[in-house]
């Protein structure tokens, strides 16, 4: 499963939005209506799924689905 598909799965589970509504350019807060608690829950699930630690300082930079995917792919390459 691709990183994008995994991220979409987590977003669907937490935000209860249809998978087809989640595009790489979708903004987490403005388009998908995530709040700060949703973001924290999403990050925790992604950390578990990918075996990574994501620092809080990274949260502010992750505005879109694509940002999250690119961040995770970069971190996974470093592993």
C-alpha positions in Angstrom: 0.0 0.0 0.0 1.3 3.4 -0.9 2.0 6.2 1.6 -0.9 8.2 0.0 -3.3 5.3 0.4 -2.3 4.9 4.1 -2.7 8.6 4.8 -6.1 8.5 3.1 -7.2 5.5 5.2 -6.3 7.4 8.4 -8.1 10.5 7.3 -11.2 8.6 6.4 -11.2 6.9 9.8 -10.7 10.1 11.8 -12.6 12.7 9.8 -15.3 10.4 8.4 -15.0 11.9 4.9 -15.4 9.8 1.7 -12.0 8.6 0.3 -12.9 10.0 -3.1 -13.1 13.5 -1.5 -9.5 13.3 -0.4 -7.1 14.7 -3.0 -3.3 15.4 -2.6 -4.1 19.1 -2.8 -6.8 18.9 -0.1 -6.1 21.1 2.8 -6.5 19.3 6.1 -8.2 22.2 8.0 -9.9 24.3 5.3 -11.1 21.5 3.0 -11.4 18.4 5.2 -12.5 20.4 8.3 -10.0 18.8 10.6 -9.5 20.5 14.0 -6.3 20.5 16.1 -7.4 17.3 18.0 -8.1 15.6 14.7 -4.6 16.5 13.5 -3.0 15.1 16.7 -5.0 11.9 16.4 -4.0 11.6 12.8 -0.3 12.1 13.6 -0.5 9.5 16.3 -2.0 6.9 14.0 0.5 7.7 11.3 3.4 7.4 13.8 2.1 3.9 14.8 1.5 2.8 11.2 4.9 3.9 9.9 7.0 3.4 13.1 8.0 7.1 13.2 8.2 9.9 15.7 6.7 13.1 14.2 7.7 16.2 16.2 5.0 18.7 17.0 7.1 21.4 15.2 6.3 19.4 12.0 2.5 19.7 12.4 2.4 23.4 11.4 4.1 22.6 8.1 1.7 19.8 7.2 -1.2 21.8 5.5 -2.3 19.5 2.7 -2.5 15.7 2.2 0.4 16.0 -0.2 2.5 17.7 2.5 1.8 14.8 4.9 2.7 12.2 2.2 5.9 14.0 1.2 6.9 14.4 4.9 6.3 10.7 5.6 8.1 9.5 2.4 11.1 11.7 3.3 11.2 10.3 6.8 10.9 6.7 5.7 13.8 7.2 3.3 15.9 8.4 6.2 15.1 5.3 8.3 
